[in-house]
Amino acid sequence: MSDVNEFDDERSRAREAALVLLYEGATKGSDSRDLLDVAIVPHDRLVRLLVDGVESHRSELDASIAKYSTGWSLERMPILDLLVLRLATFELAHRSDVPTAVVIDEAVEMAKRFSTDDSGRFVNGVLSSIARELR
């Protein structure tokens, strides 16, 4: 039996690293892909894929998020909620190899861990609606 929980694996760490890079880019007003190139410790292929995917498809992702985030404009959302939603929506739309439940569960866990007390429920609701449309 392993002491490692279901979210503590290589892909989960890659998602978390991508979230950190997206957050740094958002707070600095820069493209997070540029941060990949200047990182002291190189990031693996999955981190690069996630960051590039979110940045390359940002308009599409934001449109999906805005459609299902009833009562919340993107500008009013806590930035970490928005970034978690972008990351998960990218995976739902462009990574069919990742099961829907995994995408949503990991996004909810990141939202709970890094954002507000209500973020997990909010992220779950928005992503459940997006997943019904995309998958």
Phi, psi and omega in degrees: 000139183260145175274354183279127180284168187297340182264356184260072176225180184302317180291324177295318178295324177295318178297318179295318177297320178296318178300317179298316179294319178296320178295315179299317178298317181295318182287334179266354182068034181233169177283124184297337178297328179295329180291332177298322184285338182252006181294138178294316176259121182297145179267151182284176185300320182293320177300314179298317179299315181294312181297313180297319180298315180296315181292320182290330185247021187306315181298315179297315180297314180298324178296317178295316180296314181298324181298325186249000179264066184307126178084357181231119171281159179301325182292331181274343183291144170303136186304321180292325175299313180299316181293320176297317178297318177298313182300311181291321179295322175302314181294320178297321184277328192234003180229075183294347178286345180261123180300144181306314182299324179293315180302310184293314181301315181291323177296317179298317179297318178295318180298316178297320185286320190252348186240215188276171179299329182268356187296322181301313180295317181298309181299317179300315181296314181295312183293326177299319178292316179297318181298321178300324180283317188276333184238000000 
